């Protein structure tokens, strides 16, 4: 099989990454880690990886867009979805 045949679509990558992330989060909570701790560790690890991957300026731009989206309500959860991430 060639490298192209082994590649998965961006959508498939997102689904796999989200599934693994949710499973990791749930397992940590089950083992006694608080949601606050998970949130802070996740943010810290994410920022570190963004800076490493894209550099400080580009990482800051990505984070600013995310902050703007949060302020605009993009991540607000519906009352019917208490377990949504």
C-alpha positions as CSV (number, residue, x, y, z in Angstrom):
1,X,0.0,0.0,0.0
2,X,1.3,3.5,-0.9
3,X,1.3,6.4,1.6
4,X,-1.6,7.9,-0.3
5,X,-3.7,4.8,0.3
6,X,-2.9,4.9,4.0
7,X,-3.9,8.5,4.4
8,X,-7.2,9.3,6.1
9,X,-9.4,12.3,5.4
10,X,-9.3,15.4,7.5
11,X,-12.9,14.6,8.7
12,X,-11.8,11.1,9.7
13,X,-8.8,12.5,11.6
14,X,-11.1,14.9,13.5
15,X,-13.4,12.0,14.5
16,X,-10.6,9.8,15.6
17,X,-8.9,12.6,17.6
18,X,-12.1,13.6,19.3
19,X,-13.0,10.0,20.2
20,X,-9.6,9.5,21.7
21,X,-9.7,12.8,23.5
22,X,-13.1,12.1,25.1
23,X,-12.0,8.6,26.1
24,X,-8.9,10.0,27.7
25,X,-10.8,12.7,29.5
26,X,-13.5,10.3,30.8
27,X,-10.8,7.8,32.0
28,X,-9.0,10.5,33.9
29,X,-12.2,11.7,35.6
30,X,-13.1,8.1,36.4
31,X,-9.6,7.8,38.1
32,X,-10.3,10.9,40.3
33,X,-8.9,13.8,38.3
34,X,-11.1,16.8,38.5
35,X,-12.6,18.5,35.5
36,X,-10.8,21.8,36.5
37,X,-7.5,19.9,36.5
38,X,-8.2,18.3,33.2
39,X,-9.2,21.7,31.7
40,X,-6.0,23.4,32.8
41,X,-3.7,20.5,31.7
42,X,-5.5,20.4,28.4
43,X,-5.0,24.1,27.8
44,X,-1.4,24.0,28.8
45,X,-0.6,21.0,26.7
46,X,-2.5,22.5,23.7
47,X,-0.7,25.9,23.9
48,X,2.7,24.2,24.2
49,X,2.0,22.1,21.1
50,X,0.6,25.0,19.1
51,X,3.7,27.1,19.8
52,X,6.0,24.2,18.9
53,X,4.0,23.5,15.7
54,X,3.2,27.0,14.5
55,X,5.5,29.4,16.4
56,X,4.5,32.0,19.0
57,X,2.9,34.5,16.7
58,X,0.8,32.1,14.7
59,X,-0.2,30.2,17.9
60,X,-1.3,33.5,19.5
61,X,-3.4,34.2,16.4
62,X,-5.0,30.8,16.6
63,X,-5.7,31.3,20.3
64,X,-7.1,34.8,19.7
65,X,-9.5,33.4,17.1
66,X,-10.6,30.7,19.6
67,X,-11.1,33.4,22.3
68,X,-13.2,35.4,19.9
69,X,-15.3,32.3,19.1
70,X,-15.8,31.6,22.8
71,X,-17.0,35.2,23.4
72,X,-19.3,34.9,20.4
73,X,-21.0,31.9,22.0
74,X,-19.8,29.3,19.5
75,X,-19.0,26.8,22.3
76,X,-22.1,27.4,24.4
77,X,-23.7,24.1,25.3
78,X,-27.4,23.5,24.8
79,X,-29.2,22.6,28.0
80,X,-30.2,19.2,26.4
81,X,-26.5,18.3,26.0
82,X,-24.9,18.3,29.4
83,X,-22.1,15.8,28.4
84,X,-21.1,17.6,25.2
85,X,-17.4,18.6,25.0
